[in-house]
Structure formats: structure tokens, C-alpha cells
Amino acid sequence: MPFAGIAFLWFIGVVRDRLGSYEDRLFATVFLGSGLLYLSTMFVAAALAGGLLASYAAEPRLVDDPVYSFSRLVMGQITNIYGLRMAGVFMTSLATMILRTGVMPRWVALTSYGLAILLLLSVSLTIWLTLVFPLWVLAISLIILITNYRQRENLDENPTPTTADGP
């Protein structure tokens, strides 16, 4: 989990770099804040899960202990309620910045809005819903990678002519 958290921090940095000077301070603050809150909720949930697994390994009879059940339910609430809501806010703020800046195709923003609404308004606690955000992050990362590759390829094919005075 710590490595996934580090990768997510790098993702936030890459997105902010992609937005560059077009970044709106209001939405950038919401984007960064919700991303950090999402990450912290996932770290807390992972720590609780690790504690539960370690306590079960030490004493399997603890499964019947009310504290064990309480910890398991808290972990579920943190992940499926608070974490998913922060993920939805994160997606909404990025989608808004995408629409305002045009740094990615419009369909990316509209898809992000749809998925964010799903995360923000979902009532059921299905395990499949928790996969929406990581898959969305993967998709955005691939879009950024492909776009950067195509831009670099275009620069290689059409280099800027240089003169004696400079480029």
C-alpha cells in the first residue's frame, strides 16, 4: 500500500504538471486536498486491515471479539464511504479543470463526471465500486502517456528549423 500511495502522489504531480499555468487555484486546491484525503483514508484502512490480519494470525479466536468486528466495520466505512466520496470529489475537480483548460479530450471530462457522480451518490457497498477509481486513474495515466508520446513523436518528425542566430 505505501508504494501505491507513492504512485498516486506522482500521479497528482504529473496531472498538475500537465495543467501547468492553466491550473485554477480553487479547483487545484480541491483537487490536491481531496487527493490527499483519499490517500490518507486508504492508508488508515490499510493499517486497520494489517492490524486485523496480524491479530488474527496471533490469536484466531479474536474473530469473535467485538473489538475485532468494530475494527472491520470501521475499515469498511473508511474505504467504502469516505474514501469513495473523496475519490468522487477528486474526479470532479479534475474533470472541471480538464473542461476549463482543454488539456485532455472533452469526453475524458464527461466520463469523469459520470463516474464521480456514481461514487458520490452510491448507497450500496459493493466491492466492484471500489475499483472504479483505480481504473479511472489508470485510464487518465494512459491518456497522458499516449498524448506525451504523440507530442514527442511529432517533435521528432517536425523539428524546429534553426538559423545562425538560434532557434
BABA-888671 format. One record per residue: residue number from 1; residue in one letter; x, y, z of N, C-alpha, C, O, CB in turn. Coordinates in steps of 0.2 Angstrom, whole numbers. Glycine has a CB too. Example, Ala and Ser with C-alpha at 12.3 -4.5 7.8 and 13.67 -1.06 7.14 Angstrom:
ATOM    k  r     nX     nY     nZ    caX    caY    caZ     cX     cY     cZ     oX     oY     oZ    cbX    cbY    cbZ
ATOM    1  A     66    -28     39     62    -22     39     66    -16     39     71    -17     42     57    -22     45
ATOM    2  S     64    -11     35     68     -5     36     64      0     39     67      6     40     70     -3     29
//
This chain:
ATOM    k  r     nX     nY     nZ    caX    caY    caZ     cX     cY     cZ     oX     oY     oZ    cbX    cbY    cbZ
ATOM    1  M      4     -6      0      0      0      0      4      6      0      2     11     -3     -5      0      6
ATOM    2  P     10      6      4     14     13      3     16     14     -4     17     20     -6     20     12      8
ATOM    3  F     18      9     -8     20     10    -14     15     13    -19     16     17    -23     23      4    -17
ATOM    4  A      9     10    -18      3     13    -21      2     20    -20      0     24    -24     -4      9    -20
ATOM    5  G      3     22    -13      2     29    -11      7     33    -14      5     39    -17      2     29     -4
ATOM    6  I     13     31    -15     18     35    -18     17     36    -26     18     41    -28     25     32    -17
ATOM    7  A     14     31    -29     12     31    -36      7     36    -37      7     40    -42     10     24    -39
ATOM    8  F      2     36    -32     -4     41    -33     -1     48    -32     -4     52    -35     -9     39    -27
ATOM    9  L      4     49    -27      6     56    -26     10     58    -33      9     64    -35     11     56    -21
ATOM   10  W     13     53    -36     17     55    -43     11     57    -48     12     61    -52     21     49    -45
ATOM   11  F      6     53    -48      0     54    -52     -2     61    -51     -3     65    -56     -6     49    -51
ATOM   12  I     -3     63    -45     -6     70    -44     -1     75    -47     -3     80    -50     -7     71    -36
ATOM   13  G      6     74    -46     11     78    -48     11     79    -56     12     84    -58     18     76    -46
ATOM   14  V     10     73    -59     10     73    -66      4     77    -69      5     81    -74     10     66    -69
ATOM   15  V     -2     76    -66     -8     80    -68     -7     87    -67     -9     91    -72    -14     77    -64
ATOM   16  R     -4     89    -61     -3     96    -60      2     99    -65      1    105    -67     -1     97    -53
ATOM   17  D      7     95    -67     12     97    -72      9     98    -79     10    103    -82     18     93    -72
ATOM   18  R      4     94    -80      1     94    -87     -4    100    -87     -4    103    -93     -4     87    -88
ATOM   19  L     -7    102    -82    -11    108    -82     -7    114    -82     -9    119    -85    -15    108    -75
ATOM   20  G     -1    114    -79      4    120    -79      1    126    -77     -3    126    -72      6    120    -86
ATOM   21  S      2    131    -81      0    138    -79     -8    139    -80    -11    144    -77      3    143    -83
ATOM   22  Y    -11    134    -83    -19    135    -84    -22    133    -77    -28    133    -77    -21    130    -89
ATOM   23  E    -19    130    -72    -22    127    -66    -26    133    -63    -23    138    -61    -17    124    -62
ATOM   24  D    -32    131    -61    -36    136    -57    -35    135    -50    -35    129    -48    -44    135    -59
ATOM   25  R    -33    140    -46    -31    139    -39    -37    136    -35    -36    131    -31    -30    146    -36
ATOM   26  L    -43    138    -36    -49    135    -32    -49    127    -34    -49    123    -29    -55    138    -34
ATOM   27  F    -50    125    -40    -50    118    -41    -44    114    -40    -44    108    -38    -53    117    -49
ATOM   28  A    -38    118    -41    -32    114    -39    -32    113    -32    -29    108    -30    -26    119    -41
ATOM   29  T    -34    117    -28    -34    116    -20    -39    110    -19    -37    106    -15    -36    122    -17
ATOM   30  V    -45    110    -22    -50    105    -20    -47     98    -23    -47     93    -20    -56    106    -24
ATOM   31  F    -43     98    -29    -40     93    -32    -35     90    -27    -35     84    -26    -37     94    -39
ATOM   32  L    -30     94    -25    -25     92    -21    -27     89    -14    -25     84    -11    -20     97    -20
ATOM   33  G    -32     93    -11    -35     92     -4    -38     85     -4    -37     81      0    -39     97     -2
ATOM   34  S    -43     84     -9    -47     78    -10    -42     72    -11    -43     66     -9    -52     78    -15
ATOM   35  G    -37     73    -15    -32     68    -17    -28     65    -10    -27     60     -9    -27     70    -22
ATOM   36  L    -26     70     -7    -23     69      0    -27     65      5    -25     61      8    -19     75      3
ATOM   37  L    -33     68      5    -38     65     10    -40     58      8    -40     53     12    -45     69     10
ATOM   38  Y    -41     57      1    -42     50     -1    -36     45      1    -37     40      3    -43     50     -9
ATOM   39  L    -30     48     -1    -24     44      1    -24     42      8    -22     37     10    -18     47     -1
ATOM   40  S    -25     47     13    -25     46     20    -30     41     22    -29     37     26    -26     52     24
ATOM   41  T    -36     41     19    -41     36     21    -39     29     19    -40     24     23    -48     38     18
ATOM   42  M    -36     29     13    -34     22     11    -28     19     16    -28     13     17    -31     22      4
ATOM   43  F    -24     24     18    -18     22     22    -21     20     29    -19     15     32    -13     28     23
ATOM   44  V    -26     23     32    -29     21     38    -33     15     37    -32     10     42    -34     27     40
ATOM   45  A    -36     14     32    -40      7     31    -35      2     30    -36     -4     33    -44      8     24
ATOM   46  A    -29      3     26    -24     -2     26    -21     -4     32    -19    -10     34    -19      0     21
ATOM   47  A    -20      1     37    -17      0     43    -22     -4     47    -19     -9     51    -15      7     47
ATOM   48  L    -28     -3     47    -33     -7     51    -33    -14     48    -33    -18     52    -40     -3     50
ATOM   49  A    -33    -15     42    -33    -21     39    -27    -25     41    -27    -31     43    -34    -21     31
ATOM   50  G    -21    -22     41    -15    -25     43    -15    -27     50    -13    -32     52     -9    -21     42
ATOM   51  G    -18    -23     55    -19    -24     62    -23    -30     63    -22    -34     67    -21    -18     65
ATOM   52  L    -29    -30     59    -34    -36     60    -30    -42     58    -31    -48     61    -40    -35     55
ATOM   53  L    -27    -42     52    -23    -48     50    -18    -51     55    -17    -57     56    -20    -47     43
ATOM   54  A    -14    -46     57     -9    -48     62    -12    -51     69     -9    -55     72     -5    -42     64
ATOM   55  S    -18    -48     71    -21    -50     77    -24    -57     76    -24    -61     80    -26    -45     80
ATOM   56  Y    -27    -58     70    -29    -65     68    -24    -70     68    -25    -76     70    -33    -64     62
ATOM   57  A    -18    -68     65    -13    -73     65    -10    -75     72     -8    -80     73     -7    -70     61
ATOM   58  A    -10    -70     76     -8    -71     83    -13    -75     87    -11    -79     91     -6    -64     87
ATOM   59  E    -19    -73     86    -24    -77     90    -31    -77     86    -35    -73     86    -26    -73     97
ATOM   60  P    -32    -83     82    -38    -84     78    -44    -83     82    -49    -81     79    -37    -90     75
ATOM   61  R    -44    -84     88    -51    -84     92    -53    -77     93    -59    -75     95    -50    -87     99
ATOM   62  L    -49    -72     91    -51    -65     92    -56    -63     87    -59    -57     87    -45    -60     91
ATOM   63  V    -58    -67     82    -63    -65     77    -70    -64     80    -74    -61     78    -63    -71     72
ATOM   64  D    -71    -68     86    -77    -67     89    -77    -61     94    -83    -60     97    -78    -73     93
ATOM   65  D    -72    -58     95    -71    -52     99    -75    -46     96    -74    -44     90    -64    -50    101
ATOM   66  P    -79    -42    100    -82    -36     97    -78    -31     95    -80    -27     90    -87    -33    103
ATOM   67  V    -72    -30     97    -67    -25     95    -65    -27     88    -64    -23     84    -61    -25    100
ATOM   68  Y    -64    -33     87    -62    -36     80    -67    -34     75    -66    -31     70    -61    -43     80
ATOM   69  S    -73    -35     77    -79    -33     72    -80    -26     71    -81    -24     66    -86    -36     75
ATOM   70  F    -79    -22     77    -79    -15     76    -73    -12     71    -75     -8     67    -78    -12     83
ATOM   71  S    -67    -15     72    -62    -13     68    -63    -14     61    -62    -10     56    -55    -16     70
ATOM   72  R    -66    -20     59    -68    -22     52    -73    -18     49    -72    -16     44    -70    -30     52
ATOM   73  L    -78    -16     53    -83    -12     51    -81     -4     50    -83     -1     45    -89    -12     56
ATOM   74  V    -76     -2     54    -73      5     53    -69      5     47    -69     10     43    -69      7     59
ATOM   75  M    -65      0     46    -61     -1     40    -66     -1     33    -64      3     29    -57     -7     40
ATOM   76  G    -71     -4     34    -76     -4     28    -79      3     27    -80      5     21    -81     -9     29
ATOM   77  Q    -81      6     32    -84     13     32    -79     18     29    -80     22     25    -86     15     39
ATOM   78  I    -72     18     31    -67     22     29    -66     21     22    -66     26     18    -61     21     33
ATOM   79  T    -66     15     19    -64     13     12    -70     15      8    -70     19      3    -62      6     12
ATOM   80  N    -76     12     10    -82     12      5    -86     19      6    -90     20      1    -86      7      6
ATOM   81  I    -86     22     11    -90     29     12    -85     35     11    -86     38      6    -93     29     19
ATOM   82  Y    -80     36     15    -76     42     15    -71     42      9    -70     47      6    -73     43     22
ATOM   83  G    -68     36      8    -63     36      3    -66     36     -4    -64     40     -8    -60     29      3
ATOM   84  L    -72     33     -5    -75     34    -12    -78     41    -13    -78     43    -18    -81     29    -12
ATOM   85  R    -80     44     -8    -83     51     -8    -77     56    -10    -78     60    -14    -86     53     -2
ATOM   86  M    -71     55     -7    -65     59     -8    -63     58    -16    -61     62    -19    -60     58     -3
ATOM   87  A    -63     51    -18    -62     50    -25    -66     53    -29    -64     56    -35    -62     42    -26
ATOM   88  G    -73     53    -28    -78     57    -32    -76     64    -32    -77     67    -38    -85     56    -29
ATOM   89  V    -74     68    -27    -73     75    -27    -66     76    -31    -66     81    -35    -72     77    -20
ATOM   90  F    -61     71    -30    -55     72    -34    -57     72    -41    -54     76    -45    -51     66    -32
ATOM   91  M    -61     67    -43    -63     66    -51    -66     72    -53    -65     74    -59    -67     60    -52
ATOM   92  T    -71     75    -49    -75     81    -51    -71     87    -52    -71     90    -57    -80     82    -46
ATOM   93  S    -66     88    -48    -62     94    -48    -57     93    -54    -56     98    -58    -58     95    -42
ATOM   94  L    -54     87    -55    -50     86    -61    -54     87    -68    -52     90    -73    -47     79    -61
ATOM   95  A    -60     84    -68    -64     85    -74    -66     92    -75    -66     94    -81    -71     81    -73
ATOM   96  T    -67     96    -70    -69    103    -71    -62    107    -74    -63    111    -79    -71    106    -65
ATOM   97  M    -57    105    -71    -50    108    -74    -49    106    -81    -46    110    -85    -44    106    -70
ATOM   98  I    -51    100    -83    -50     97    -90    -54    101    -94    -52    103   -100    -51     90    -90
ATOM   99  L    -61    102    -92    -65    106    -97    -63    113    -98    -63    116   -103    -72    106    -94
ATOM  100  R    -61    116    -92    -58    123    -92    -52    124    -96    -51    130   -100    -58    126    -85
ATOM  101  T    -47    120    -96    -41    121    -99    -40    117   -106    -37    120   -110    -36    118    -95
ATOM  102  G    -44    112   -107    -44    108   -114    -37    104   -114    -35    103   -120    -44    113   -119
ATOM  103  V    -34    102   -109    -28     99   -109    -29     91   -111    -24     88   -112    -24     99   -102
ATOM  104  M    -35     89   -110    -37     82   -112    -44     83   -116    -47     88   -116    -38     78   -106
ATOM  105  P    -45     77   -120    -52     77   -123    -58     78   -119    -58     77   -113    -52     71   -127
ATOM  106  R    -63     82   -122    -69     83   -118    -72     77   -115    -75     77   -110    -74     87   -123
ATOM  107  W    -72     71   -119    -75     65   -117    -72     62   -111    -75     59   -107    -75     60   -122
ATOM  108  V    -66     64   -109    -62     62   -103    -66     65    -97    -67     62    -92    -55     63   -103
ATOM  109  A    -67     72    -98    -70     75    -93    -77     73    -91    -79     72    -86    -70     83    -94
ATOM  110  L    -81     72    -97    -88     70    -96    -88     63    -93    -93     62    -89    -92     70   -103
ATOM  111  T    -84     58    -95    -84     52    -92    -82     52    -85    -85     49    -80    -79     47    -96
ATOM  112  S    -77     57    -83    -75     58    -76    -81     60    -72    -82     58    -66    -69     63    -76
ATOM  113  Y    -85     65    -75    -91     67    -71    -96     61    -70    -98     61    -64    -94     73    -75
ATOM  114  G    -97     57    -75   -102     52    -74    -99     47    -68   -103     45    -64   -103     48    -80
ATOM  115  L    -93     45    -69    -90     41    -64    -90     44    -57    -91     40    -52    -83     38    -66
ATOM  116  A    -89     50    -56    -88     54    -50    -95     54    -47    -96     53    -41    -86     61    -51
ATOM  117  I   -100     55    -51   -107     55    -48   -109     48    -45   -112     48    -40   -112     57    -54
ATOM  118  L   -107     43    -49   -108     36    -47   -105     35    -40   -108     32    -35   -105     31    -52
ATOM  119  L    -99     38    -39    -95     37    -32    -98     41    -27    -99     39    -21    -88     38    -33
ATOM  120  L   -100     47    -29   -103     52    -24   -110     50    -21   -111     51    -15   -103     59    -27
ATOM  121  L   -114     47    -26   -121     46    -24   -122     38    -23   -128     37    -21   -125     48    -29
ATOM  122  S   -118     34    -23   -119     27    -22   -121     26    -15   -118     28    -10   -113     23    -25
ATOM  123  V   -125     21    -14   -128     19     -7   -125     12     -6   -124     11      0   -135     20     -7
ATOM  124  S   -125      8    -11   -123      1     -9   -116      1     -8   -112      5    -11   -125     -3    -15
ATOM  125  L   -114     -4     -4   -107     -5     -3   -104    -12     -7   -103    -17     -4   -105     -6      5
ATOM  126  T   -104    -11    -13   -101    -17    -17    -94    -16    -18    -91    -11    -19   -105    -17    -24
ATOM  127  I    -90    -22    -18    -83    -22    -19    -81    -19    -26    -76    -16    -27    -81    -29    -18
ATOM  128  W    -86    -20    -31    -84    -18    -38    -84    -10    -39    -80     -8    -43    -89    -21    -43
ATOM  129  L    -87     -7    -34    -87      0    -35    -81      3    -32    -79      9    -35    -93      3    -30
ATOM  130  T    -77      0    -28    -71      2    -26    -65      2    -31    -60      5    -31    -68     -2    -20
ATOM  131  L    -67     -2    -37    -62     -2    -42    -63      3    -47    -58      4    -51    -63     -9    -46
ATOM  132  V    -68      7    -47    -69     12    -52    -64     17    -52    -61     19    -57    -76     16    -50
ATOM  133  F    -62     20    -46    -57     25    -45    -50     23    -47    -47     26    -51    -56     27    -38
ATOM  134  P    -47     17    -45    -41     15    -48    -41     14    -55    -36     15    -59    -38      8    -44
ATOM  135  L    -46     11    -58    -46     10    -65    -46     17    -69    -44     18    -74    -52      6    -67
ATOM  136  W    -50     22    -66    -50     29    -69    -43     32    -69    -41     35    -74    -55     33    -65
ATOM  137  V    -40     31    -63    -33     34    -63    -28     30    -68    -24     34    -71    -30     32    -55
ATOM  138  L    -29     24    -69    -25     20    -74    -27     23    -81    -22     24    -85    -27     13    -74
ATOM  139  A    -33     24    -82    -35     27    -89    -32     34    -90    -30     35    -95    -43     27    -89
ATOM  140  I    -33     38    -85    -30     45    -86    -23     45    -87    -20     49    -91    -32     49    -79
ATOM  141  S    -19     40    -83    -12     40    -84    -10     37    -91     -5     40    -94     -9     35    -79
ATOM  142  L    -14     33    -94    -13     30   -100    -14     36   -106    -10     37   -110    -17     24   -102
ATOM  143  I    -19     40   -104    -21     45   -109    -15     50   -109    -13     53   -114    -27     49   -107
ATOM  144  I    -12     52   -103     -7     57   -103      0     54   -106      3     57   -110     -5     58    -95
ATOM  145  L      1     47   -105      7     44   -108      6     44   -115     11     46   -119      8     37   -105
ATOM  146  I      0     42   -118      0     42   -125      0     49   -128      3     50   -133     -7     39   -127
ATOM  147  T     -3     54   -125     -3     61   -128      5     63   -128      7     66   -132     -7     65   -123
ATOM  148  N      8     62   -122     15     64   -122     19     61   -127     24     64   -130     18     63   -115
ATOM  149  Y     18     54   -128     22     50   -133     20     53   -140     25     54   -144     20     43   -133
ATOM  150  R     14     55   -142     12     58   -148     15     64   -149     18     66   -155      5     58   -149
ATOM  151  Q     15     68   -144     19     75   -145     26     75   -146     29     78   -150     17     79   -138
ATOM  152  R     29     70   -143     36     69   -143     38     66   -150     43     68   -154     39     64   -138
ATOM  153  E     34     62   -153     34     59   -160     34     64   -165     37     65   -170     29     53   -161
ATOM  154  N     29     69   -164     28     75   -169     34     79   -169     35     82   -174     21     78   -167
ATOM  155  L     37     80   -163     43     85   -162     49     81   -166     53     85   -169     44     86   -155
ATOM  156  D     49     75   -166     55     71   -169     54     72   -177     59     72   -180     55     64   -167
ATOM  157  E     47     71   -179     46     72   -186     47     79   -189     49     79   -195     39     69   -188
ATOM  158  N     45     84   -185     45     91   -187     49     95   -183     47     99   -179     38     93   -188
ATOM  159  P     56     94   -183     60     98   -179     60    105   -181     59    107   -186     67     95   -179
ATOM  160  T     61    109   -176     61    117   -177     67    119   -181     73    117   -178     60    121   -170
ATOM  161  P     66    122   -186     72    124   -190     76    129   -186     74    133   -183     71    127   -197
ATOM  162  T     83    128   -186     87    133   -183     91    137   -188     92    135   -194     92    129   -179
ATOM  163  T     93    143   -186     96    148   -190    103    150   -187    104    147   -181     92    155   -191
ATOM  164  A    107    154   -190    113    155   -187    112    159   -180    117    159   -176    117    160   -191
ATOM  165  D    107    163   -180    105    167   -174    102    163   -168    102    165   -162    101    173   -175
ATOM  166  G    100    157   -169     97    152   -164     91    149   -167     89    150   -173     96    156   -158
ATOM  167  P     87    146   -162     81    143   -165     75    148   -167     70    145   -169     78    138   -159
//
